[in-house]
Amino acid sequence: MTDIVIIGAGPAGLSAAAVCAEHQLKVLVIDEFMKPGGRLLGQLHREKNGTWWNGWEESASLTRRAEQSGADIRLQTSVYHLQSDHQGWNVYTSAGIIKTPYVLLATGAAEIPVSLPGWTLPGVMTVGAAQVMANVHRVKPGNRGIIIGLNILSFAIARELQLCGVEWEAMVLAPNAMLHPLYASPRHAADLFARTAHLAPAFWMRAGGKLLSFSWAKTLTVRFFPKSGVNVWGIPVRLRHAATEIIGKEQVEGVRIVEVDADGAPKPGTERDIPVDFVCVSGGLYPLAELAAVAGCPLRYIPELGGHIPLHNEHLETPLKGLYVAGSITGIEGAKVAMAQGRVAGLSIAFHHRKGDRRLQEELLHAVRDVHQTRESAPIQFHPRITEGRKAMKELWNAAHHNG
């Protein structure tokens, strides 16, 4: 029997594992992938201060710390069921059943695919899959591609793949029939530009992006945005075009695009084909909360956090005794927030295991504050109203706790 089973060896899980092991808990981390690190493994981007964030190196550092502290990391192992009893939790894995008093779900997030005619052709993949191919397996996904879906994730990965030698023909909107119309329109894309303007490579883009915070500027941008697009890192971003079909017989040969109005509705007669050899689709991310649901943890739908989220408090406890959550399962955010949350979860579990150590309680309070500070200083947010989402979860927890 182990003191704690952590499901997910990403930034949150590895951070929590190190903290728990450093406080003399017997820790087992389980992950189905062949390497620890989760989505850290594919990340490579430049920070606001000009330094590079290398997810591979961050993953190696977290893994080293966890293992040197005594954590056992078990890879290529799947978890398919969680069940509680009077002794704690039974974790059902592909390698057998593990008993433990504490479970931390750090399962992360999954991509929302964009389906359209031709999306099953060889050469079509999500942007995250292309990121893993290039940055983890060192395999270039193709030579000349197109990205369907404009969001924070697709912009970040487009740049990473460009550094790997991929040439992008364009980035276009997803067809609005395949996603909520709000997220497949030029108006929504203009909101995205406003929120990420500070990351733009050129001064005029950063200055123009700030103007987009005004509704009148957003309206003008959507109306007069060049049909040929605007180059970002040399990638044509076509705010006024959406994909309608992926073309090919045996594999990807091209993408059919159409001009759209401000609400994302296609304009008949404006279709044209763009030849490419691979396609990346991106509908964003959603929290992987299935195991929490299987365990019986109540979920709450909070769109500002990315979807259905396990009910939890700031110490990352759920209403189920011994069950904790951390990372993107609690809401879609970046790796640094996930790492800070992993520390909170680890300290919270150690605090309960030690039956209320006052020194640990003080550390826990500092760690919670650090999560807030890390969130506030994050260069980008996957959801613009993440703070409101966190407040909503806190209110839901307080209401459930009061009624209980």
C-alpha positions as CSV (number, residue, x, y, z in Angstrom):
1,M,0.0,0.0,0.0
2,T,1.2,3.5,-0.9
3,D,0.4,6.8,0.9
4,I,-0.7,8.5,-2.3
5,V,-1.4,7.7,-5.9
6,I,-1.0,10.6,-8.3
7,I,-2.7,10.0,-11.7
8,G,-0.9,12.0,-14.3
9,A,2.8,12.8,-14.6
10,G,2.4,16.3,-16.1
11,P,3.5,19.6,-14.4
12,A,0.8,19.4,-11.7
13,G,1.4,15.7,-10.9
14,L,5.2,15.8,-10.8
15,S,5.2,19.0,-8.7
16,A,2.8,17.4,-6.2
17,A,4.8,14.2,-6.2
18,A,8.0,16.0,-5.3
19,V,6.3,17.9,-2.4
20,C,4.6,14.8,-1.0
21,A,7.9,12.7,-1.2
22,E,9.8,15.6,0.4
23,H,7.4,15.3,3.3
24,Q,8.1,11.6,3.7
25,L,5.0,10.2,2.1
26,K,5.3,7.1,0.0
27,V,4.3,8.4,-3.5
28,L,3.3,6.5,-6.7
29,V,2.8,8.5,-9.9
30,I,1.0,6.7,-12.8
31,D,0.9,7.9,-16.4
32,E,-0.1,6.1,-19.6
33,F,2.6,7.9,-21.7
34,M,6.1,6.5,-22.2
35,K,7.8,9.7,-20.7
36,P,6.9,11.8,-17.7
37,G,6.1,15.5,-18.4
38,G,2.6,15.5,-20.0
39,R,2.1,18.5,-22.2
40,L,5.3,20.1,-20.9
41,L,7.2,17.8,-23.3
42,G,6.1,19.6,-26.4
43,Q,6.3,23.2,-25.2
44,L,8.8,25.7,-26.5
45,H,8.1,29.4,-26.5
46,R,9.6,32.8,-25.7
47,E,8.6,34.5,-22.4
48,K,7.8,38.2,-22.1
49,N,11.3,38.9,-20.8
50,G,12.9,37.3,-23.9
51,T,14.0,34.0,-22.3
52,W,12.9,30.7,-23.7
53,W,10.5,28.4,-21.9
54,N,11.7,24.8,-22.7
55,G,9.1,22.3,-21.6
56,W,11.4,19.3,-22.1
57,E,14.0,20.8,-19.7
58,E,11.3,21.8,-17.2
59,S,9.9,18.2,-17.3
60,A,13.3,16.7,-16.8
61,S,13.9,19.0,-13.8
62,L,10.6,18.2,-12.2
63,T,11.1,14.4,-12.8
64,R,14.5,14.5,-11.3
65,R,13.3,16.3,-8.2
66,A,10.4,13.9,-7.7
67,E,12.6,10.8,-8.1
68,Q,15.4,12.1,-6.0
69,S,12.8,12.7,-3.2
70,G,11.7,9.1,-3.4
71,A,8.6,9.2,-5.7
72,D,8.0,6.1,-7.8
73,I,6.9,7.0,-11.4
74,R,5.2,4.2,-13.2
75,L,4.7,4.9,-17.0
76,Q,2.8,3.2,-19.8
77,T,0.1,2.3,-17.2
78,S,-3.6,3.2,-17.6
79,V,-6.1,3.9,-14.8
80,Y,-9.7,2.9,-15.7
81,H,-11.6,3.0,-12.4
82,L,-11.6,4.5,-8.9
83,Q,-13.6,3.2,-6.0
84,S,-13.6,4.2,-2.4
85,D,-14.1,2.0,0.7
86,H,-13.7,2.4,4.5
87,Q,-9.9,2.1,4.1
88,G,-9.5,4.7,1.3
89,W,-9.3,4.2,-2.4
90,N,-8.9,1.3,-4.8
91,V,-7.2,2.4,-8.0
92,Y,-7.8,0.0,-10.9
93,T,-4.9,0.1,-13.4
94,S,-3.7,-2.0,-16.3
95,A,-1.1,-3.4,-13.9
96,G,-3.5,-4.3,-11.1
97,I,-5.4,-2.7,-8.2
98,I,-3.6,-0.3,-5.9
99,K,-4.9,0.6,-2.4
100,T,-4.2,4.1,-1.0
101,P,-5.7,6.6,1.4
102,Y,-5.1,9.5,-1.0
103,V,-5.6,10.0,-4.7
104,L,-4.6,13.1,-6.7
105,L,-6.2,13.5,-10.1
106,A,-3.8,15.5,-12.3
107,T,-5.1,14.2,-15.6
108,G,-4.8,17.5,-17.5
109,A,-6.8,18.4,-20.5
110,A,-7.6,17.0,-24.0
111,E,-8.1,18.7,-27.3
112,I,-11.5,19.5,-28.8
113,P,-11.3,18.2,-32.4
114,V,-12.8,20.1,-35.4
115,S,-14.7,17.8,-37.7
116,L,-15.5,18.7,-41.3
117,P,-15.6,16.8,-44.6
118,G,-12.3,15.1,-45.2
119,W,-11.1,15.2,-41.6
120,T,-10.4,11.4,-41.5
121,L,-7.8,11.6,-44.3
122,P,-4.2,10.7,-43.5
123,G,-2.3,13.9,-42.8
124,V,-5.1,15.5,-40.7
125,M,-4.3,15.9,-37.0
126,T,-4.9,18.1,-34.0
127,V,-2.3,20.8,-33.3
128,G,-1.3,19.0,-30.1
129,A,-0.6,15.8,-32.0
130,A,1.6,17.7,-34.4
131,Q,3.4,19.3,-31.4
132,V,4.1,15.9,-29.9
133,M,5.3,14.5,-33.2
134,A,7.7,17.4,-33.7
135,N,9.0,18.2,-30.2
136,V,8.8,14.8,-28.6
137,H,9.4,12.3,-31.4
138,R,11.4,14.6,-33.6
139,V,9.2,13.8,-36.6
140,K,8.1,16.7,-38.9
141,P,4.3,16.3,-39.4
142,G,4.6,17.7,-43.0
143,N,6.2,20.3,-45.1
144,R,3.5,22.8,-45.9
145,G,0.3,22.9,-43.8
146,I,-2.7,24.9,-42.8
147,I,-4.3,25.4,-39.3
148,I,-8.1,25.3,-39.0
149,G,-9.2,27.0,-35.8
150,L,-7.9,30.3,-34.3
151,N,-7.3,30.2,-30.6
152,I,-4.5,30.6,-28.0
153,L,-3.4,26.9,-28.4
154,S,-3.2,27.0,-32.2
155,F,-1.2,30.2,-32.2
156,A,1.4,29.0,-29.7
157,I,1.9,25.6,-31.5
158,A,2.0,27.2,-34.9
159,R,5.1,29.1,-33.9
160,E,6.7,26.0,-32.3
161,L,6.2,24.0,-35.5
162,Q,7.5,26.8,-37.6
163,L,10.8,26.7,-35.6
164,C,10.9,23.0,-36.5
165,G,10.9,23.9,-40.2
166,V,7.2,23.6,-41.0
167,E,5.9,26.1,-43.6
168,W,2.4,27.4,-42.9
169,E,0.2,28.3,-45.9
170,A,-2.4,30.0,-43.6
171,M,-4.4,30.0,-40.4
172,V,-8.1,30.1,-40.9
173,L,-11.3,29.9,-38.9
174,A,-13.1,26.7,-38.3
175,P,-16.5,26.2,-39.9
176,N,-19.1,27.7,-37.5
177,A,-21.4,24.7,-38.0
178,M,-18.8,22.5,-36.3
179,L,-18.3,24.7,-33.2
180,H,-20.4,27.2,-31.2
181,P,-20.8,30.1,-33.7
182,L,-19.3,32.5,-31.2
183,Y,-16.0,30.7,-31.4
184,A,-15.8,30.4,-35.2
185,S,-16.4,34.1,-36.1
186,P,-14.1,37.0,-37.0
187,R,-15.5,38.9,-34.0
188,H,-14.2,36.2,-31.6
189,A,-10.9,36.0,-33.4
190,A,-10.5,39.8,-32.9
191,D,-11.1,39.2,-29.2
192,L,-8.2,36.7,-29.3
193,F,-5.9,39.3,-30.9
194,A,-6.8,41.8,-28.3
195,R,-5.8,39.4,-25.5
196,T,-2.6,38.3,-27.0
197,A,-1.4,41.6,-28.5
198,H,1.5,41.8,-26.0
199,L,3.0,38.6,-27.5
200,A,3.0,39.9,-31.1
201,P,6.4,40.0,-32.8
202,A,6.0,43.5,-34.2
203,F,5.4,46.8,-32.5
204,W,2.5,47.8,-34.8
205,M,0.7,44.5,-33.9
206,R,1.1,45.1,-30.2
207,A,-0.1,48.7,-30.5
208,G,-3.0,47.7,-32.8
209,G,-4.0,44.9,-30.5
210,K,-4.4,47.3,-27.6
211,L,-6.9,49.3,-29.7
212,L,-9.0,46.1,-30.1
213,S,-10.1,46.4,-26.5
214,F,-12.5,49.1,-27.8
215,S,-15.6,47.8,-29.4
216,W,-15.5,50.3,-32.2
217,A,-11.9,49.3,-33.1
218,K,-13.0,45.6,-33.1
219,T,-15.8,46.4,-35.5
220,L,-13.5,48.2,-37.9
221,T,-10.9,45.5,-37.7
222,V,-13.4,42.8,-38.6
223,R,-14.9,44.9,-41.4
224,F,-11.6,46.1,-43.0
225,F,-9.3,43.2,-42.2
226,P,-7.3,42.3,-45.4
227,K,-8.8,39.3,-47.2
228,S,-5.3,38.0,-47.8
229,G,-4.7,38.1,-44.1
230,V,-2.1,39.6,-41.9
231,N,1.3,37.9,-41.4
232,V,2.2,36.9,-37.9
233,W,5.7,35.4,-37.8
234,G,5.4,35.1,-41.5
235,I,2.2,33.1,-41.2
236,P,-0.9,34.5,-43.0
237,V,-3.7,34.7,-40.5
238,R,-6.9,34.9,-42.5
239,L,-9.5,36.3,-40.1
240,R,-12.2,36.5,-42.8
241,H,-11.8,33.0,-44.2
242,A,-13.0,29.6,-42.8
243,A,-12.3,26.1,-43.9
244,T,-15.2,24.1,-45.4
245,E,-13.6,20.9,-46.6
246,I,-10.3,19.0,-46.6
247,I,-9.5,17.8,-50.0
248,G,-7.7,14.5,-51.0
249,K,-8.2,11.0,-52.2
250,E,-5.6,8.8,-50.4
251,Q,-4.2,11.6,-48.2
252,V,-4.4,15.4,-47.7
253,E,-4.0,17.4,-50.9
254,G,-5.5,20.7,-49.9
255,V,-8.1,22.7,-48.0
256,R,-11.2,24.5,-49.4
257,I,-11.8,27.9,-47.8
258,V,-14.5,30.4,-48.1
259,E,-14.9,34.1,-47.2
260,V,-17.1,34.7,-44.2
261,D,-19.0,37.7,-42.8
262,A,-18.4,39.2,-39.3
263,D,-20.5,36.4,-37.7
264,G,-18.8,33.6,-39.5
265,A,-21.5,32.9,-42.1
266,P,-20.0,31.9,-45.5
267,K,-20.3,34.1,-48.6
268,P,-21.4,32.0,-51.6
269,G,-19.2,32.1,-54.6
270,T,-16.0,33.0,-52.7
271,E,-14.6,29.4,-52.3
272,R,-11.0,28.6,-53.3
273,D,-8.6,25.7,-52.7
274,I,-5.3,25.9,-51.0
275,P,-2.8,23.1,-51.7
276,V,-1.1,21.6,-48.6
277,D,0.3,18.2,-47.5
278,F,-1.0,18.2,-43.9
279,V,-3.7,19.9,-41.8
280,C,-3.9,20.8,-38.1
281,V,-7.3,21.3,-36.5
282,S,-7.9,23.0,-33.2
283,G,-11.0,23.6,-31.2
284,G,-9.3,24.4,-27.9
285,L,-9.0,22.3,-24.8
286,Y,-11.4,20.7,-22.2
287,P,-10.6,19.3,-18.7
288,L,-10.2,15.5,-18.5
289,A,-12.5,14.9,-15.6
290,E,-13.9,11.4,-16.5
291,L,-12.0,9.7,-13.6
292,A,-13.5,12.2,-11.2
293,A,-16.9,11.4,-12.4
294,V,-16.3,7.7,-12.2
295,A,-15.1,8.1,-8.6
296,G,-18.4,9.8,-7.8
297,C,-17.1,13.4,-7.5
298,P,-19.7,16.0,-8.3
299,L,-18.9,18.1,-11.4
300,R,-20.0,21.6,-12.2
301,Y,-20.2,23.2,-15.6
302,I,-18.2,26.5,-15.6
303,P,-17.5,27.7,-19.2
304,E,-14.9,30.2,-17.9
305,L,-12.8,27.2,-16.7
306,G,-13.3,25.2,-19.9
307,G,-16.1,22.9,-19.2
308,H,-17.2,20.4,-16.5
309,I,-14.9,20.7,-13.4
310,P,-14.8,18.6,-10.3
311,L,-16.1,20.5,-7.3
312,H,-13.1,21.6,-5.2
313,N,-11.8,24.2,-2.8
314,E,-8.6,26.4,-2.9
315,H,-6.7,23.6,-1.1
316,L,-7.7,21.4,-4.1
317,E,-9.8,19.0,-2.0
318,T,-12.9,17.5,-3.4
319,P,-16.0,16.6,-1.3
320,L,-14.8,13.0,-1.4
321,K,-12.5,12.1,1.5
322,G,-8.9,11.6,0.2
323,L,-9.6,12.7,-3.3
324,Y,-7.7,15.8,-4.7
325,V,-7.4,17.5,-8.0
326,A,-4.7,19.8,-9.6
327,G,-3.8,21.2,-13.0
328,S,-6.1,21.6,-16.0
329,I,-8.7,19.2,-14.6
330,T,-9.6,22.2,-12.4
331,G,-9.7,24.7,-15.3
332,I,-7.6,25.2,-18.5
333,E,-4.5,27.2,-17.6
334,G,-0.8,27.1,-18.4
335,A,2.0,24.8,-17.1
336,K,3.2,27.3,-14.5
337,V,-0.2,27.5,-12.8
338,A,-0.4,23.7,-12.9
339,M,3.0,23.4,-11.2
340,A,1.9,25.9,-8.5
341,Q,-1.3,24.0,-8.0
342,G,0.6,20.8,-7.7
343,R,2.5,22.3,-4.8
344,V,-0.8,23.3,-3.2
345,A,-2.2,19.8,-3.6
346,G,1.0,18.1,-2.3
347,L,1.1,20.3,0.8
348,S,-2.7,19.9,1.4
349,I,-2.3,16.1,1.3
350,A,0.8,16.2,3.6
351,F,-1.1,18.5,6.0
352,H,-4.0,16.0,6.3
353,H,-1.6,13.1,6.5
354,R,0.3,14.7,9.4
355,K,-3.0,15.5,11.2
356,G,-2.7,19.3,11.1
357,D,1.0,20.2,11.3
358,R,1.0,24.0,11.8
359,R,4.2,24.6,9.9
360,L,2.6,22.8,6.9
361,Q,-0.5,24.9,7.3
362,E,1.6,28.0,6.9
363,E,3.3,26.6,3.8
364,L,-0.1,25.7,2.4
365,L,-1.4,29.3,2.8
366,H,1.7,30.7,1.0
367,A,1.3,28.1,-1.8
368,V,-2.3,29.2,-2.4
369,R,-1.2,32.8,-2.6
370,D,1.5,31.8,-5.1
371,V,-1.1,30.2,-7.4
372,H,-3.0,33.5,-7.5
373,Q,0.2,35.4,-8.2
374,T,1.3,33.0,-10.9
375,R,-2.1,33.3,-12.6
376,E,-2.0,37.1,-12.5
377,S,1.5,37.2,-14.1
378,A,0.7,34.5,-16.8
379,P,1.5,35.9,-20.3
380,I,-1.6,34.4,-21.8
381,Q,-4.9,33.0,-20.6
382,F,-6.7,30.2,-22.4
383,H,-10.0,31.6,-21.1
384,P,-10.3,35.4,-20.7
385,R,-12.5,35.2,-17.6
386,I,-10.6,32.6,-15.7
387,T,-10.6,34.6,-12.5
388,E,-14.4,34.8,-12.6
389,G,-14.5,31.1,-13.1
390,R,-12.4,30.5,-10.1
391,K,-14.7,32.7,-8.0
392,A,-17.7,30.8,-9.3
393,M,-16.1,27.5,-8.2
394,K,-15.3,29.0,-4.7
395,E,-19.0,30.1,-4.3
396,L,-20.2,26.6,-5.4
397,W,-17.9,24.9,-2.9
398,N,-19.0,27.2,-0.1
399,A,-22.7,26.7,-0.9
400,A,-22.3,22.9,-1.0
401,H,-20.2,22.9,2.2
402,H,-22.8,25.2,4.0
403,N,-25.7,23.0,2.9
404,G,-23.8,19.8,3.9
